[in-house]
Every structure is written in structure tokens, then in C-alpha cells.
Amino acid sequence: MTLNSSSVDRIFDVSALVSAEDWAWHQRALDFGHHHLHPHIDNDFDAKHFRHEIVSQLGKSGFLGMHIAGYGCAGASATAYGLVCHALEQVDSGWRTLVSVQGSLAMGAIAHWGSEAQKEEWLPRMARGEVLGCFALTEPEGGSDPAAMTTFARRDGSDWVLNGTKRWIGLATLADVAILWAQTDDGVRGFIIPTDTPGFHAAEITNKLSMRASVQCEITLTDLRLPDSARLENALGLRGPFTCLTEARYGIAWGVMGAAKSCLDVAVERATSREVFGRPIGANQLIQAKLANMLVEYQKGMLLALHLGTLHDVNELTPAQVSIGKLNNVREAISIASQARSILGGDGITSDFPVMRHMANLESVRTYEGTDEIHTLILGRELTGIPAF
Ligand SMILES: Cc1cc2nc3c(=O)[nH]c(=O)nc-3n(C[C@H](O)[C@H](O)[C@H](O)COP(=O)(O)OP(=O)(O)OC[C@H]3O[C@@H](n4cnc5c(N)ncnc54)[C@H](O)[C@@H]3O)c2cc1C
């Protein structure tokens, strides 16, 4: 990741397409990544270390829940949020994931579906990074079909009693609070669960070969008792979690282009500095063709993200449009990372370069928040009116 503009920035000047205020957010996030994340990321990925202390620094910088208005949040535009995701994911998808989980999923659920008292209780502290949240929707038996969830909240007098298992939940062993979705007698409901509540247990999934500088967990709920005041007051049905997922998927469409840019910058640099057969490898048409294709897909992906941002900022963004962004941009980011890896030759598989790390991370991003197949089926349903899930 470089702070100075690269030849990619010269050819495609994103700053010319956004407001000065939104661009300033991007620059601040690039600077944050450069100083706080980049120096450690290779070691952290190797050691499977999550740098917990960074969370409060992200909060101080205003990045957590930054597009929520009021309650101590920055109230920035959706485009600014996207540009921050892009900057953080230039370093590592794990850090953009944290901002997505905290801001779009956990805080987003409270901001969208919580009562006034719940917003006031949780959002200011979460924006400052004093309280870390997680978002628990997926279950072990098939994350693609949340309607099949078996975690159940039973009414017991004025309380709720929850039992069940959630899998792949980001940050759950470290989180202070979980936004957890459970089936009830009258549909899916969301609950705000302090993680020190008796009956809450989280265990880290430790054998990951992707997102190694980030934490994902399995949660078990055993007769966990909550007062009714812990229920997200306005959420009933799968619209609750899906609204939060749309918001997070929007950020992903921007973020993965950051990982792609990191790979493209490295590939251009290597193409001009590495000499084989007595000349830079970038002097070969086959290498230039790869670089040109990567640039074309990067620019298309960024224009798509900018378009989604513009729609979001005037409240006209639809879930299907977000599916287009998530599906296309993750797919193309993976392709760009793979082509960059080939241009780097053998060195491309080492941690001397960020490319293999991005490739491994992007496989997670392809899977979470709706797999390629699920977004394809969402778009197929949109076109035909026929659900084919
Ligand atoms: C790093 C990481 C972080 C995550 N963070 C969170 C989190 O914070 N909170 C949370 O709730 N979840 C989280 N998840 C879970 C994630 O959302 C799920 O992994 C995802 O929804 C897919 O579910 P699954 O892994 O059970 O795959 P499955 O649902 O078992 O799917 C397996 C394969 O079958 C395909 N498939 C399924 N149904 C169909 C169909 N009808 N037609 C065609 N193909 C189909 C899928 O596309 C996929 O390729 C995370 C996952 C990862 C890897």
C-alpha cells in the first residue's frame, strides 16, 4: 500500500469524481492504514493475531458507524463510508471487515431497528470503539438459507430464553455485545445480548487459512435469559437482518476494490522493476495485456461502487443493485489478485508481497454476506420474478 499516487491513480483519478469532504475521509483512512495497520499486517496474518487495541483508534478517527447520523456517529455520506472501506481493505480485508461488522451490521441493526433508548445506550460507545459488537445470523447448517435458522427464543413470562448455535461470527470472543437473530413463535427477532450474560459462550475458529488477522467464532447459547428490553424493538422477520446485510454488502463492493488496487499497484511496480530475458517483464506484451485487463476491471468496479454510492446518498439504492456490486466486484478483485500473483512469479506466493494474503482473504469475502451463487440467484429472481434458490 502506498500513500503516494501510483500510475493507476494517475490514469483514473477517483478524487475528481467525489466531493472534497468525501475524499478527505479516504485520505484519512489511507493515512490510518499506513501508520497503524500496514506496519504489522504481515506478522499479524502469519501469527493469527488480531490487534484489539486498534479498535479504539478506529473509533477516535470516526470510522465506526460513520454513516449513521446522530448518537455520536460522524454522519458522513455513504460514498465517504465506501471510500474508507476501500482505503482500509488496501491493507487487509480483515480490517475492513471489522468496520463492516461494527458499523454496518451491529450498529446498523441498532440504528435501524432499535428503540430510542437502545440507540442512546449503545451507539455512542460503539462509535468510540469502547464497546465492540458482533452480528450473529449464520448457523452451522447452511448459512446461505437464514430462513432455516433453528436458534430459538422462547417467551417465558416477561423474559426470553434462547438456545442454539451460531457459526462464523466475527469477533464474538472479543465482543462486548452480540446482535443475535433467533426464531420466535411469531417470526425472526433480533436481540442485543451483552456477552457476559450467563449461557453465552463463544469459541474462536482457529484453523483458518484466510482472514488470519481477524477473528471468527462459534457461539453457543444455553438457556440464555434476556429481559424484553433486550429485543430490537422494531425488527420482526428476516427483513431485520437483511437490511443490515445490504448495508454491509454495499461497503464490500468498495472495499474489495481496495484489495484489488493494492494487487494492481504491486504488479505494475514489479513489471517495471523485474528483469528477465534482459529486460523488464513489463516490456512483454503478455504482461502488459494482463495489467491492462486488471486496470479495466478495477476501473469498472470503482465506477460501479461510485454509482452505488451516488444512489445510496439519495436513498435510491436497492438490494438488487447492491448484489450486482458485491457479485461483480468480489469476483473481479479475485481475478485481479490472481493475475497479479502470476506476474510476481514465485515471489508472489511469499509474504514479501501482499497479494497472496489478499487472495486468501478474498475467498472469505466471496463467501460471506451472500456467496456468488446467492447473489446470482437474487439477480435471477429480480429478472424473472421466479425464486430459484
Ligand atoms: C470469514 C468469515 C466471516 C463471517 N462473518 C460472519 C458474521 O460476522 N456473522 C454471520 O452471521 N455470518 C458470518 N459469516 C458466515 C457467512 O455469511 C456464511 O459462511 C455464508 O452465508 C455461507 O454459508 P455457509 O458457509 O454455511 O455455506 P453454505 O450455505 O453451506 O453453502 C455452501 C455452498 O453451496 C452454495 N449454495 C447454497 N445454496 C445454494 C442454492 N440454492 N443454489 C446454488 N448454490 C447454493 C453456496 O453458494 C456455497 O457455494 C462469515 C463467514 C466467513 C467465512
PDBQT file of the ligand as one rigid body, heavy atoms in Angstrom, charges set to zero:
ROOT
HETATM    1  C1  LIG A 401     -14.508 -15.109   7.358  1.00  0.00    +0.000 C 
HETATM    2  C2  LIG A 401     -15.982 -15.205   7.544  1.00  0.00    +0.000 A 
HETATM    3  C3  LIG A 401     -16.650 -14.257   8.330  1.00  0.00    +0.000 A 
HETATM    4  C4  LIG A 401     -18.025 -14.355   8.551  1.00  0.00    +0.000 A 
HETATM    5  N1  LIG A 401     -18.639 -13.467   9.404  1.00  0.00    +0.000 NA
HETATM    6  C5  LIG A 401     -19.947 -13.654   9.730  1.00  0.00    +0.000 A 
HETATM    7  C6  LIG A 401     -20.560 -12.837  10.734  1.00  0.00    +0.000 A 
HETATM    8  O1  LIG A 401     -19.928 -11.940  11.326  1.00  0.00    +0.000 OA
HETATM    9  N2  LIG A 401     -21.867 -13.097  11.061  1.00  0.00    +0.000 N 
HETATM   10  C7  LIG A 401     -22.595 -14.065  10.445  1.00  0.00    +0.000 A 
HETATM   11  O2  LIG A 401     -23.759 -14.230  10.786  1.00  0.00    +0.000 OA
HETATM   12  N3  LIG A 401     -22.019 -14.860   9.488  1.00  0.00    +0.000 NA
HETATM   13  C8  LIG A 401     -20.727 -14.685   9.125  1.00  0.00    +0.000 A 
HETATM   14  N4  LIG A 401     -20.130 -15.500   8.177  1.00  0.00    +0.000 N 
HETATM   15  C9  LIG A 401     -20.905 -16.582   7.592  1.00  0.00    +0.000 C 
HETATM   16  C10 LIG A 401     -21.195 -16.429   6.126  1.00  0.00    +0.000 C 
HETATM   17  O3  LIG A 401     -22.174 -15.445   5.914  1.00  0.00    +0.000 OA
HETATM   18  C11 LIG A 401     -21.603 -17.813   5.572  1.00  0.00    +0.000 C 
HETATM   19  O4  LIG A 401     -20.407 -18.582   5.545  1.00  0.00    +0.000 OA
HETATM   20  C12 LIG A 401     -22.234 -17.746   4.216  1.00  0.00    +0.000 C 
HETATM   21  O5  LIG A 401     -23.530 -17.200   4.301  1.00  0.00    +0.000 OA
HETATM   22  C13 LIG A 401     -22.332 -19.126   3.539  1.00  0.00    +0.000 C 
HETATM   23  O6  LIG A 401     -22.860 -20.055   4.413  1.00  0.00    +0.000 OA
HETATM   24  P1  LIG A 401     -22.114 -21.471   4.598  1.00  0.00    +0.000 P 
HETATM   25  O7  LIG A 401     -20.687 -21.226   4.851  1.00  0.00    +0.000 OA
HETATM   26  O8  LIG A 401     -22.884 -22.233   5.600  1.00  0.00    +0.000 OA
HETATM   27  O9  LIG A 401     -22.217 -22.156   3.168  1.00  0.00    +0.000 OA
HETATM   28  P2  LIG A 401     -23.469 -22.999   2.631  1.00  0.00    +0.000 P 
HETATM   29  O10 LIG A 401     -24.719 -22.218   2.829  1.00  0.00    +0.000 OA
HETATM   30  O11 LIG A 401     -23.384 -24.377   3.164  1.00  0.00    +0.000 OA
HETATM   31  O12 LIG A 401     -23.178 -23.032   1.062  1.00  0.00    +0.000 OA
HETATM   32  C14 LIG A 401     -22.166 -23.888   0.518  1.00  0.00    +0.000 C 
HETATM   33  C15 LIG A 401     -22.140 -23.707  -0.992  1.00  0.00    +0.000 C 
HETATM   34  O13 LIG A 401     -23.410 -24.066  -1.565  1.00  0.00    +0.000 OA
HETATM   35  C16 LIG A 401     -23.892 -22.989  -2.354  1.00  0.00    +0.000 C 
HETATM   36  N5  LIG A 401     -25.359 -22.954  -2.292  1.00  0.00    +0.000 N 
HETATM   37  C17 LIG A 401     -26.145 -22.952  -1.190  1.00  0.00    +0.000 A 
HETATM   38  N6  LIG A 401     -27.441 -22.908  -1.550  1.00  0.00    +0.000 NA
HETATM   39  C18 LIG A 401     -27.469 -22.875  -2.915  1.00  0.00    +0.000 A 
HETATM   40  C19 LIG A 401     -28.503 -22.819  -3.890  1.00  0.00    +0.000 A 
HETATM   41  N7  LIG A 401     -29.789 -22.766  -3.554  1.00  0.00    +0.000 N 
HETATM   42  N8  LIG A 401     -28.141 -22.802  -5.189  1.00  0.00    +0.000 NA
HETATM   43  C20 LIG A 401     -26.835 -22.833  -5.572  1.00  0.00    +0.000 A 
HETATM   44  N9  LIG A 401     -25.821 -22.896  -4.702  1.00  0.00    +0.000 NA
HETATM   45  C21 LIG A 401     -26.133 -22.910  -3.390  1.00  0.00    +0.000 A 
HETATM   46  C22 LIG A 401     -23.282 -21.751  -1.733  1.00  0.00    +0.000 C 
HETATM   47  O14 LIG A 401     -23.267 -20.667  -2.665  1.00  0.00    +0.000 OA
HETATM   48  C23 LIG A 401     -21.893 -22.256  -1.412  1.00  0.00    +0.000 C 
HETATM   49  O15 LIG A 401     -21.089 -22.226  -2.569  1.00  0.00    +0.000 OA
HETATM   50  C24 LIG A 401     -18.757 -15.391   7.916  1.00  0.00    +0.000 A 
HETATM   51  C25 LIG A 401     -18.087 -16.316   7.114  1.00  0.00    +0.000 A 
HETATM   52  C26 LIG A 401     -16.739 -16.241   6.932  1.00  0.00    +0.000 A 
HETATM   53  C27 LIG A 401     -16.040 -17.279   6.083  1.00  0.00    +0.000 C 
ENDROOT
TORSDOF 0
